[in-house]
Amino acid sequence: MLPLILAAAAMTLPNVEGRVDNQPDSPPKIETPEEQFKAAQQKALLGDVEAQSKLSSMYQQGFGTRQNMEEACKWAKQAAQAEVPEALFNAAGCLLRDAKETSPNKALELLNKAADKGHIGAMRRLGRLYRSGDKGTPKDMGRAADYLTRAADMDDADATAELASLYLDKSSPLYDVHKGAELMEKSAGMGSIFGSAMLGKMYWLGTGVEKDPDLAQTWLKAAADSGYAGAMEDLGVIGLKLSITDTQMDLARAAEAYQWMLRAQKAGHTFSTIGKKSFEVLEKLLPEDERTRVKHELDAKPQFHRL
């Protein structure tokens, strides 16, 4: 009987940390952004390079503190000396934004170091720079494709979409519409908003895929519902075209197209030439009471920020 009593008592004895065995742990304390910022700042001042890199990102994003690009760049450059990948990436961004920097070489060097350490954002940025020739970077489509491919191979949806757009660019020596379409479908399936918008346009135009107005609108709506204003404009243009037949106008479809155009406008989007003309046509075709109804309905919906 005594062993049983001792065993039962042992089950409720405090462990070495003062916690009673078999009792649930208390829920972990969730730090506020301000507390996270203060903790990172204290560690950074003590020389913790990972904290310095984190602090740089916090200043850049305004996380737990006011946005301060000067402080962000100061801490990024300090942590970059220890070749922390995120700090290398942020420090390169600071150099590329600096109007006093006349050469991109130092920024490219930092981005290359970050990319070699597996930083996907650096791979994407290098791909964009070599494709566009921005900031004095020499244009090199081959190198652009190499960097974007490296990021895409790490299952980065946005890099996959950008790589697809490179293959879909008729001015590119890498032009391959079928490979571009395959990659764009992959990026959209991975959740890229840009990929979804581009795939929608491709299904509408029949670029590398068979024309399919329904699929076009499905993918464009996925991008538009994520706040992509360009997709909203495309839905308005497509909706207008589908609303008009040789004999009549589908009022409900035209009203929906008008609402998409208004949503794009409210998101701060500037219409393309065809978008502007489509909007003007919709304003003329739709009766005033219908336009008013659409506007009131839109005012009751949450607003989107421009992407």
C-alpha positions as CSV (number, residue, x, y, z in Angstrom):
1,M,0.0,0.0,0.0
2,L,2.9,2.4,0.9
3,P,4.4,2.3,-2.7
4,L,1.0,3.3,-4.1
5,I,0.7,6.3,-1.8
6,L,4.3,7.4,-2.6
7,A,3.7,7.1,-6.3
8,A,0.5,9.1,-6.1
9,A,2.3,11.8,-4.1
10,A,5.1,11.9,-6.6
11,M,2.7,12.8,-9.4
12,T,1.9,16.2,-7.8
13,L,5.4,17.1,-6.5
14,P,6.8,20.3,-8.1
15,N,9.5,19.8,-10.7
16,V,12.8,21.6,-10.6
17,E,11.3,24.7,-12.2
18,G,8.6,25.0,-9.5
19,R,5.8,23.8,-11.8
20,V,3.5,21.0,-10.7
21,D,3.9,17.9,-12.9
22,N,1.0,17.1,-15.2
23,Q,-0.4,20.6,-15.0
24,P,-0.9,22.5,-18.2
25,D,1.7,25.2,-19.2
26,S,0.5,28.8,-19.0
27,P,-0.2,30.3,-22.4
28,P,2.9,32.0,-23.9
29,K,2.9,35.8,-23.6
30,I,2.5,37.5,-27.0
31,E,4.7,40.5,-27.3
32,T,3.4,43.6,-28.9
33,P,5.2,45.1,-31.9
34,E,6.6,47.8,-29.6
35,E,7.9,45.2,-27.2
36,Q,9.5,43.3,-30.1
37,F,11.1,46.5,-31.3
38,K,12.5,47.3,-27.9
39,A,13.9,43.8,-27.5
40,A,15.6,43.9,-30.9
41,Q,17.0,47.4,-30.2
42,Q,18.6,46.3,-26.9
43,K,20.2,43.2,-28.5
44,A,21.4,45.3,-31.5
45,L,23.1,47.8,-29.2
46,L,24.9,44.9,-27.6
47,G,26.3,43.8,-31.0
48,D,23.9,41.0,-31.9
49,V,24.1,41.1,-35.8
50,E,20.8,39.2,-36.3
51,A,19.1,41.7,-34.0
52,Q,20.7,44.5,-36.0
53,S,19.3,43.1,-39.2
54,K,15.9,42.7,-37.7
55,L,16.0,46.2,-36.3
56,S,16.7,47.5,-39.8
57,S,13.7,45.7,-41.2
58,M,11.5,47.1,-38.4
59,Y,12.6,50.7,-39.1
60,Q,12.0,50.1,-42.8
61,Q,8.5,48.7,-42.3
62,G,7.5,50.9,-39.3
63,F,7.0,47.8,-37.2
64,G,6.8,48.7,-33.5
65,T,8.2,52.2,-34.2
66,R,7.9,55.0,-36.7
67,Q,9.3,54.3,-40.1
68,N,12.8,55.7,-40.3
69,M,14.8,54.9,-43.5
70,E,17.9,56.6,-42.2
71,E,18.0,54.3,-39.1
72,A,17.0,51.3,-41.3
73,C,20.0,51.9,-43.6
74,K,22.3,52.5,-40.7
75,W,21.5,49.2,-39.0
76,A,21.4,47.3,-42.3
77,K,24.9,48.4,-43.3
78,Q,26.2,47.5,-39.8
79,A,24.7,44.0,-40.0
80,A,25.8,43.6,-43.6
81,Q,29.4,43.7,-42.4
82,A,28.7,40.3,-40.8
83,E,27.0,39.2,-44.1
84,V,23.6,38.5,-42.6
85,P,21.5,37.8,-45.8
86,E,18.5,40.0,-44.9
87,A,20.9,42.9,-44.0
88,L,22.8,42.5,-47.2
89,F,19.5,42.7,-49.1
90,N,18.4,45.8,-47.1
91,A,21.7,47.5,-47.4
92,A,21.7,47.0,-51.2
93,G,18.2,48.5,-51.3
94,C,19.5,51.6,-49.4
95,L,22.3,52.0,-52.0
96,L,19.9,51.7,-54.9
97,R,17.6,54.4,-53.4
98,D,20.5,56.8,-52.8
99,A,20.6,59.4,-55.5
100,K,24.3,60.1,-54.7
101,E,25.2,56.6,-55.7
102,T,26.2,56.8,-59.4
103,S,27.2,53.1,-59.9
104,P,25.1,50.0,-59.0
105,N,28.2,47.9,-58.5
106,K,28.3,47.9,-54.7
107,A,24.6,47.2,-54.5
108,L,24.9,44.3,-57.0
109,E,27.8,42.9,-55.0
110,L,25.7,42.9,-51.8
111,L,22.7,41.4,-53.6
112,N,24.9,38.6,-55.0
113,K,26.2,37.8,-51.6
114,A,22.7,37.6,-50.2
115,A,21.6,35.5,-53.2
116,D,24.5,33.1,-52.7
117,K,23.3,32.7,-49.1
118,G,19.8,31.7,-50.4
119,H,18.0,35.0,-50.0
120,I,15.1,34.7,-52.5
121,G,14.3,38.5,-52.4
122,A,17.9,39.2,-53.6
123,M,17.5,36.7,-56.4
124,R,14.3,38.4,-57.5
125,R,15.8,41.9,-57.3
126,L,18.8,40.9,-59.3
127,G,16.6,39.3,-62.0
128,R,14.6,42.5,-62.2
129,L,17.6,44.8,-62.4
130,Y,19.3,42.7,-65.1
131,R,16.1,42.6,-67.1
132,S,15.2,46.3,-66.9
133,G,18.7,47.8,-66.8
134,D,17.5,50.0,-64.0
135,K,19.8,52.0,-61.8
136,G,22.6,51.7,-64.4
137,T,22.7,47.9,-64.3
138,P,23.7,46.4,-67.6
139,K,20.8,44.7,-69.4
140,D,21.4,40.9,-69.5
141,M,18.3,38.7,-70.1
142,G,20.3,35.6,-69.6
143,R,21.5,36.6,-66.1
144,A,18.0,37.9,-65.4
145,A,16.6,34.5,-66.2
146,D,19.2,32.7,-64.2
147,Y,18.4,34.6,-61.0
148,L,14.7,34.3,-61.5
149,T,15.0,30.6,-62.2
150,R,17.0,30.1,-58.9
151,A,14.2,31.8,-57.0
152,A,11.5,30.0,-58.9
153,D,13.2,26.7,-58.2
154,M,12.8,27.5,-54.5
155,D,9.0,27.7,-55.1
156,D,8.8,31.5,-55.0
157,A,5.5,32.3,-56.7
158,D,6.4,35.9,-57.6
159,A,9.7,34.9,-59.1
160,T,8.0,32.2,-61.1
161,A,5.5,34.8,-62.5
162,E,8.3,37.2,-63.4
163,L,10.2,34.4,-65.1
164,A,7.1,33.6,-67.0
165,S,6.7,37.2,-68.1
166,L,10.3,37.2,-69.3
167,Y,9.5,34.2,-71.6
168,L,6.3,35.9,-72.8
169,D,8.2,39.1,-73.7
170,K,8.4,39.2,-77.5
171,S,11.4,41.5,-77.3
172,S,13.3,39.0,-75.2
173,P,15.8,36.6,-76.8
174,L,14.3,34.0,-74.5
175,Y,10.8,34.4,-75.9
176,D,8.9,31.1,-75.6
177,V,5.1,31.5,-75.3
178,H,4.4,27.9,-74.3
179,K,7.1,27.9,-71.5
180,G,5.8,31.3,-70.4
181,A,2.3,30.0,-70.2
182,E,3.3,26.9,-68.3
183,L,5.2,29.0,-65.7
184,M,2.4,31.6,-65.4
185,E,-0.1,28.8,-64.7
186,K,2.3,27.5,-62.1
187,S,2.7,30.9,-60.4
188,A,-1.0,31.5,-60.3
189,G,-1.6,28.1,-58.7
190,M,1.0,29.0,-56.1
191,G,-0.9,32.1,-55.2
192,S,0.9,34.9,-57.1
193,I,-1.5,37.8,-57.5
194,F,0.5,39.1,-60.5
195,G,0.5,35.6,-61.9
196,S,-3.3,35.3,-61.5
197,A,-3.9,38.6,-63.3
198,M,-1.5,37.8,-66.2
199,L,-3.0,34.3,-66.6
200,G,-6.5,35.8,-66.8
201,K,-5.4,38.1,-69.6
202,M,-3.7,35.2,-71.3
203,Y,-7.0,33.1,-71.3
204,W,-8.9,36.1,-72.6
205,L,-6.4,36.7,-75.5
206,G,-5.5,33.1,-76.1
207,T,-1.8,33.7,-75.4
208,G,-0.1,30.3,-75.0
209,V,-3.4,28.8,-73.9
210,E,-6.7,28.2,-75.5
211,K,-9.1,31.1,-75.3
212,D,-11.5,30.8,-72.4
213,P,-13.5,33.8,-71.2
214,D,-14.8,32.1,-68.1
215,L,-11.3,31.1,-66.9
216,A,-10.1,34.5,-67.9
217,Q,-12.6,36.1,-65.5
218,T,-12.0,33.5,-62.8
219,W,-8.3,34.3,-62.6
220,L,-8.7,38.0,-63.0
221,K,-11.3,38.0,-60.1
222,A,-8.8,36.2,-57.9
223,A,-6.3,38.9,-58.5
224,A,-8.9,41.7,-58.2
225,D,-10.2,40.4,-55.0
226,S,-6.7,40.5,-53.6
227,G,-6.6,44.2,-54.4
228,Y,-4.8,44.2,-57.8
229,A,-6.3,47.2,-59.5
230,G,-5.0,46.3,-63.0
231,A,-7.2,43.2,-62.9
232,M,-10.2,45.3,-61.9
233,E,-9.7,47.4,-65.0
234,D,-9.4,44.3,-67.2
235,L,-12.6,42.8,-65.7
236,G,-14.3,46.1,-66.6
237,V,-13.0,46.1,-70.2
238,I,-13.9,42.4,-70.6
239,G,-17.3,42.8,-69.0
240,L,-18.2,45.7,-71.4
241,K,-17.3,43.6,-74.4
242,L,-19.3,40.6,-73.2
243,S,-22.3,42.8,-72.3
244,I,-22.8,44.0,-75.9
245,T,-24.2,41.8,-78.6
246,D,-25.5,42.6,-82.1
247,T,-29.0,43.1,-80.9
248,Q,-29.0,44.1,-77.3
249,M,-27.0,45.0,-74.1
250,D,-26.9,42.9,-71.0
251,L,-27.6,45.6,-68.4
252,A,-26.6,43.4,-65.4
253,R,-23.2,42.5,-67.0
254,A,-22.5,46.1,-68.0
255,A,-23.3,47.3,-64.4
256,E,-20.9,44.7,-63.0
257,A,-18.2,45.9,-65.5
258,Y,-18.9,49.5,-64.4
259,Q,-18.4,48.5,-60.8
260,W,-15.1,46.9,-61.5
261,M,-13.9,50.1,-63.2
262,L,-15.1,52.2,-60.2
263,R,-13.2,49.8,-57.8
264,A,-10.0,50.3,-59.9
265,Q,-10.5,54.0,-59.8
266,K,-11.1,54.0,-56.0
267,A,-7.9,52.0,-55.6
268,G,-5.9,54.8,-57.1
269,H,-5.5,53.1,-60.5
270,T,-4.8,55.1,-63.7
271,F,-6.6,53.6,-66.6
272,S,-4.9,52.5,-69.8
273,T,-6.1,54.0,-73.1
274,I,-8.5,51.2,-73.7
275,G,-9.6,51.2,-70.0
276,K,-10.4,54.9,-70.2
277,K,-12.5,54.5,-73.4
278,S,-14.3,51.5,-71.9
279,F,-15.2,53.5,-68.8
280,E,-16.5,56.4,-70.9
281,V,-18.7,54.0,-73.0
282,L,-20.1,52.4,-69.8
283,E,-21.0,55.9,-68.4
284,K,-22.9,56.7,-71.6
285,L,-24.6,53.3,-72.0
286,L,-25.8,52.8,-68.4
287,P,-28.9,54.8,-67.3
288,E,-28.2,57.4,-64.6
289,D,-30.2,55.5,-62.0
290,E,-28.3,52.3,-62.6
291,R,-24.9,54.2,-62.3
292,T,-26.1,55.7,-59.0
293,R,-27.2,52.2,-57.7
294,V,-23.8,50.8,-58.6
295,K,-22.0,53.6,-56.8
296,H,-24.1,53.3,-53.7
297,E,-23.5,49.5,-53.6
298,L,-19.8,50.1,-54.0
299,D,-19.7,52.6,-51.2
300,A,-21.0,49.9,-48.9
301,K,-18.1,47.6,-49.7
302,P,-14.6,47.6,-48.1
303,Q,-12.1,49.6,-50.1
304,F,-8.9,48.1,-51.7
305,H,-5.5,49.6,-51.7
306,R,-3.6,49.7,-54.9
307,L,-1.2,46.9,-55.7
